[in-house]
C-alpha cells in the first residue's frame, strides 16, 4: 500500500486531536475515494454527452469498437 503525506493547519490538527476515536487516515482515504468516484462519474457523463452530440451529428461507431472500449469482449463469448 502506498503512503501519502498530508499537510493540515495547526487548528485542524488540534481539533482532530480532540477526537482520537476516529481513524483519521481512514477518514481521509474515504474522502479521497468519494472524490475520485465523483470525478470518474463526471468523466463518464462527459463522455456520454460527447457521444450523444456525435450521434446527433450523424457520426456512428462500429459496435465492435464500442464493445472493445467498454471492455465487454467477454460478454460476447457467452
N, C-alpha and C positions, 0 to 999 in steps of 0.2 A: 504494500500500500504506500502511495506517495504521501509526503508531508507538505503542508502549506503553512507558511508563516504569515500571520495576520497582525497588522498594526491597528490598535484601537486607542481611543483617547483615554487619558487617566481617569476621567469622570466615568466613562463607560466601564472601565476595569473595576473601579470602586463599587459600582452598582452590581456588577456581576459577582464580585467577591461576597456580597451580602446574601447571595443565593447559591451556596455550594451544593444544593440538592440537584442542580442542573448539571448535566454533562455538556459544557459549552461547546466542545468540539463537535458533539453530535448535533447541537442546535445549528451551528454554522454549516455543517455538512448537509443537513436537511434544507436549510435556506438556499444553499448553492444548488442542490438537486432540484428544488422547486423553481428556481430562476432558470435553470437550464431547460427544464420541461416547458416552461413558458416560451423560452427562446426557440426551442425546437418546434413547438406548436405554431408560433408566429412564422417561422420559415416554411412550414408545411402550408399554412394558409396563403402565404405569398406565392408559393409555387402553384397552388390551386387557382388563385386569381389570375396568374400569368397564363396558365393552361386554358382557363375559360376564355380569356381575351384572345388567345391564339386560335382557339376553336371557333369563336365567333367570327374571326377574320378569315376562316376557311382553311387554316393550317391544320393538318392532321398528322398523326404519328402512327406508324405501324404497330399493331398490337404486340408483336414480339418485342419491340423496343420498350414499350410500356412495361411489359411483364419483367423484362430484364432489369430496368431501372428500379422497379419496386421490389426486386429480389424474390419474385414469385415463381421462378422456374420450377421449383419442387412441386408446386400446385398443379402444374400441367402433367406431371407424371402419375397423378392419382387416377 
